[in-house]
Amino acid sequence: MTARALDALVEALRRLPGVGARSAQRMALQLLQHDRAGAAQLALALQQALAAVRHCTRCHTFSEDEVCAACLDATRDDSQLCVVETPADQAAVERTGSYRGRYYVLMGRLSPLDGVGPDALQARSLIERALDGRVQEVILATSFTAEGEATAHTLAEVLRARGLRVTRLARGVPAGSELEYVDLGTIAHAMHDRR
Amino acid sequence: MTARALDALVEALRRLPGVGARSAQRMALQLLQHDRAGAAQLALALQQALAAVRHCTRCHTFSEDEVCAACLDATRDDSQLCVVETPADQAAVERTGSYRGRYYVLMGRLSPLDGVGPDALQARSLIERALDGRVQEVILATSFTAEGEATAHTLAEVLRARGLRVTRLARGVPAGSELEYVDLGTIAHAMHDRR
């Protein structure tokens, strides 16, 4: 491509996660040729999000206010604190309708290989939050991947050392599954945690 | 997610080709949490591209000037005009080093189902360009897909009716292929066009 502004756009699009050189070129072509309104909208949305979005000082999720709506909601149970990795995970737990306590959003997970240690994870801020005197149970709802499990393990140790009750989401067979098609590790966990 | 600016950003990212709801959320999280510089850079690149990038008045490719560098290059052969679908296709032909003529970039291909007819394809502007008195051969280098073939067929008819010599890139067995693994349609074409 000959235009320098176009090359710069392709380069900027490549920084998006999951976007390679070809996708970035395709996106730039699509935006400039067929969807200039979409390109302008994206530029504006980026600037407004950069200006407006910060972290809730209580639960660390994205928020436009100092304290987010979930933390301000007086009907929620202050004695439970559910720790999730991302706002999307928080939304998933919320949609189940099975939890009415508070949240803490890590905005990531332990990943020593990527340089994400307990400091980058805001673990200290989580401990402060959990020791507010009202929280009685911390529910670790990080992913059931290697990194999510390591995160849960590390946080559990630190939180238990401060005398808090720490639980983890149950592992087991997903609803709607036929046992034949469930992986063996999951069945073994479900057998161990049977009730 | 609770922040409105964040929702707007996810919505804007979803307009990118190949980006669904989950990818858009992941991109927004990545940009706001780990790469705010990248987000600012993308916003700026979008605005600069929108302001600076227009179409070359001769070959219709993206350009920041009225006429692009390839059209201004006095060392190129004015008697040949290679018609491609996108700037990326033009770059691919250019990298081969096997062509020193001029280009015309359609910025798309015929796709009646998507509402892209000959008008949207700038076919009229291509004909004007091809009838500049110097062009002696128009080389159709659109894709060898159904839509690319239909585009080549339609353009060939129109251009031949104006008395121009029209050729098409050769179909055949790709370099480096073992015949056993080449699809039968390609082998049949290669047999027919043997030389």
Chai-1 contact restraints between the chains, C-beta under 6 A:
chainA,res_idxA,chainB,res_idxB,connection_type,confidence,min_distance_angstrom,max_distance_angstrom,comment,restraint_id
A,M1,B,P87,contact,1.0,0.0,6.0,A-B,restraint_1
A,T2,B,S63,contact,1.0,0.0,6.0,A-B,restraint_2
A,T2,B,C68,contact,1.0,0.0,6.0,A-B,restraint_3
A,T2,B,A69,contact,1.0,0.0,6.0,A-B,restraint_4
A,A3,B,V53,contact,1.0,0.0,6.0,A-B,restraint_5
A,A3,B,F62,contact,1.0,0.0,6.0,A-B,restraint_6
A,A3,B,S63,contact,1.0,0.0,6.0,A-B,restraint_7
A,A3,B,E64,contact,1.0,0.0,6.0,A-B,restraint_8
A,A5,B,Q48,contact,1.0,0.0,6.0,A-B,restraint_9
A,A5,B,A49,contact,1.0,0.0,6.0,A-B,restraint_10
A,A5,B,A52,contact,1.0,0.0,6.0,A-B,restraint_11
A,A5,B,V53,contact,1.0,0.0,6.0,A-B,restraint_12
A,L6,B,A49,contact,1.0,0.0,6.0,A-B,restraint_13
A,L6,B,V53,contact,1.0,0.0,6.0,A-B,restraint_14
A,L6,B,F62,contact,1.0,0.0,6.0,A-B,restraint_15
A,A8,B,A45,contact,1.0,0.0,6.0,A-B,restraint_16
A,L9,B,A45,contact,1.0,0.0,6.0,A-B,restraint_17
A,L9,B,A49,contact,1.0,0.0,6.0,A-B,restraint_18
A,A12,B,Q41,contact,1.0,0.0,6.0,A-B,restraint_19
A,A12,B,L42,contact,1.0,0.0,6.0,A-B,restraint_20
A,A12,B,A45,contact,1.0,0.0,6.0,A-B,restraint_21
A,R15,B,G38,contact,1.0,0.0,6.0,A-B,restraint_22
A,L16,B,M27,contact,1.0,0.0,6.0,A-B,restraint_23
A,P17,B,R26,contact,1.0,0.0,6.0,A-B,restraint_24
A,P17,B,M27,contact,1.0,0.0,6.0,A-B,restraint_25
A,P17,B,Q30,contact,1.0,0.0,6.0,A-B,restraint_26
A,Q25,B,A88,contact,1.0,0.0,6.0,A-B,restraint_27
A,R26,B,P17,contact,1.0,0.0,6.0,A-B,restraint_28
A,M27,B,L16,contact,1.0,0.0,6.0,A-B,restraint_29
A,M27,B,P17,contact,1.0,0.0,6.0,A-B,restraint_30
A,L29,B,T86,contact,1.0,0.0,6.0,A-B,restraint_31
A,Q30,B,P17,contact,1.0,0.0,6.0,A-B,restraint_32
A,L32,B,V53,contact,1.0,0.0,6.0,A-B,restraint_33
A,Q33,B,M107,contact,1.0,0.0,6.0,A-B,restraint_34
A,G38,B,R15,contact,1.0,0.0,6.0,A-B,restraint_35
A,A39,B,L46,contact,1.0,0.0,6.0,A-B,restraint_36
A,A39,B,L50,contact,1.0,0.0,6.0,A-B,restraint_37
A,Q41,B,A12,contact,1.0,0.0,6.0,A-B,restraint_38
A,L42,B,A12,contact,1.0,0.0,6.0,A-B,restraint_39
A,L42,B,L46,contact,1.0,0.0,6.0,A-B,restraint_40
A,A43,B,A43,contact,1.0,0.0,6.0,A-B,restraint_41
A,A43,B,L46,contact,1.0,0.0,6.0,A-B,restraint_42
A,A43,B,Q47,contact,1.0,0.0,6.0,A-B,restraint_43
A,A45,B,A8,contact,1.0,0.0,6.0,A-B,restraint_44
A,A45,B,L9,contact,1.0,0.0,6.0,A-B,restraint_45
A,A45,B,A12,contact,1.0,0.0,6.0,A-B,restraint_46
A,L46,B,A39,contact,1.0,0.0,6.0,A-B,restraint_47
A,L46,B,L42,contact,1.0,0.0,6.0,A-B,restraint_48
A,L46,B,A43,contact,1.0,0.0,6.0,A-B,restraint_49
A,Q47,B,A43,contact,1.0,0.0,6.0,A-B,restraint_50
A,Q48,B,A5,contact,1.0,0.0,6.0,A-B,restraint_51
A,A49,B,A5,contact,1.0,0.0,6.0,A-B,restraint_52
A,A49,B,L6,contact,1.0,0.0,6.0,A-B,restraint_53
A,A49,B,L9,contact,1.0,0.0,6.0,A-B,restraint_54
A,L50,B,A39,contact,1.0,0.0,6.0,A-B,restraint_55
A,A52,B,A5,contact,1.0,0.0,6.0,A-B,restraint_56
A,V53,B,A3,contact,1.0,0.0,6.0,A-B,restraint_57
A,V53,B,A5,contact,1.0,0.0,6.0,A-B,restraint_58
A,V53,B,L6,contact,1.0,0.0,6.0,A-B,restraint_59
A,V53,B,L32,contact,1.0,0.0,6.0,A-B,restraint_60
A,F62,B,A3,contact,1.0,0.0,6.0,A-B,restraint_61
A,F62,B,L6,contact,1.0,0.0,6.0,A-B,restraint_62
A,S63,B,T2,contact,1.0,0.0,6.0,A-B,restraint_63
A,S63,B,A3,contact,1.0,0.0,6.0,A-B,restraint_64
A,E64,B,A3,contact,1.0,0.0,6.0,A-B,restraint_65
A,C68,B,T2,contact,1.0,0.0,6.0,A-B,restraint_66
A,A69,B,T2,contact,1.0,0.0,6.0,A-B,restraint_67
A,T86,B,L29,contact,1.0,0.0,6.0,A-B,restraint_68
A,P87,B,M1,contact,1.0,0.0,6.0,A-B,restraint_69
A,A88,B,Q25,contact,1.0,0.0,6.0,A-B,restraint_70
A,M107,B,Q33,contact,1.0,0.0,6.0,A-B,restraint_71
